[in-house]
């Protein structure tokens, strides 16, 4: 009787393991399938623009690099990154021509565009002033691309 209980328990234990591993394999398969479908979708993006990385935004345990680009109007995007060296630099952005809000930034190589290229891409140079109160007591004119 005790041996019969051991055999039944052993079969139940193996059946549980088989079901568990089957569920894990199916879960990994579907996650991979979704990632591959999105990767294939991203390959269809034909639009290219110059994007400007603005800041690192932290939410919970994740960090995102926020950026924007122009395609008729201003579009925002974000990508997972916590590298502060990427901020305030220009990079290439690929986007879907039918839906520019579906986009991604290519952070492999920083772009060094000239002012004419930036104006054609939709950016504008904005002047701002900083008060130098301690040394000269004057306003110092500076500019940046927006």
N, C-alpha and C positions, 0 to 999 in steps of 0.2 A: 504494500500500500504506500509506503513512504517512497519507494522507488518510482511508482507511478506518478506521485505528486511532483517529484524532481523532474521527470521527463516532461510533464505538462508545463511546469514552470520554465524549463529550459526552452521548450518550443515557443512559449509565450514571449520569453525574453528575446529570442531571435526574431520573432515576428515583429516585435516592437522596434528593434534595431533596424530591420529592413524598411519598415514604414518611415522611421525617422530619417534615414539616409535618402530615401526616395523623395521625401518632402524637401530636404535640403538641396538635393540636386535639381529639382524642379524650380526652386526659388532662385538658385544661382543662374539657371538657364534663362528664366524670364527677365532677370535683371540685366544679364548680358545682352539679351535680345533687344530690350528697350534702349540700352546704351548704343548698340550697333545701329539701330534704326535712327536715332538722333544724330549719330555720327554721319550716316549716309545723307540725312536731311541737311546737315551743315555743309556738306560738299556741294550742294546745289546752289549755295549762296553766290550770286554773280555780282552783286553790288560791292563796290569798294569805296572807302572814304578815309579821311584822316580823323582819328579820334584823339581826344585829350583826356588823359588820366587825371582826375581831380583830387581824390582823397581815398583813404582807407576807412571803411565803415565796419565797426564791430557789432555783432549781434550774437548774444549768448556765447558760444564757443567758436563761431565762425567769423572769418574776416573777409571782406569783399573790397575789391578795387572798383571804385565807381568811375565811370567815364561818360563822355558824350561826344556826339558827332552830328554833322548836318547832312541831311538828304532832303532838301526842300525846306524842312523845318528841323528843329533840334530834337534829337532822340537820345535818351539815356540808356545806359547799360551797366551791368556789373558782372564781375567775374571773381572767382574765388582766388584770393591772393592776400598775403599780409606783408609783402615786400614794400617798404616805404620808399625805396629807391626808384620805384616806378612812377611815383606821383609827380605831377607837373611836367610831364613829357608827352610827346606825340607818338602814336602808334597807328598801324593800319587796322582798320575795322572792316570786316566782311559782313554783309547783311543781305537779307532776302529782298529782292526788288519789289515784290508784291506786299511784303510786310516788314518794313524796316525795323520794327521793334524786335524782330527776331534777328539777333546779331551776336557777334563775338569779336573780341579784340585779339590781335596777334601780338604777343608780348616778347617774341623772340628778338626783334630788332627795333631799336628806337629810330624814329624818323627825324630827320633834320630839315624840315621844309623851310623854304624862303617865304618872305612876306606875301609875295604875289600868289603863291600856291595856297597859303592859308586863307587869303581873302577869297579866292575862287572856291575853296572848300566850305566857306560860310562863316569863318571866324572873323572877328573884328578886334582891332587894337583899342584898348580902353586906357585912358589916362586916370591916374589917381595920385593923391598927394599925401605925403607923410610929414608931420610936423616934427622938426628937429629942435625940441625945446631945450635941451641941455647944452648944445654947442653953439649953433648959429642963430637960433630962434627964428628960423625961416621954414617955409614949406618947401619940401623937395618933391619935384615932379617925377613920377615914375610911370611906367606903362606895362601892361600885360595883355596877353591874348585871351579873349573870351569867345 
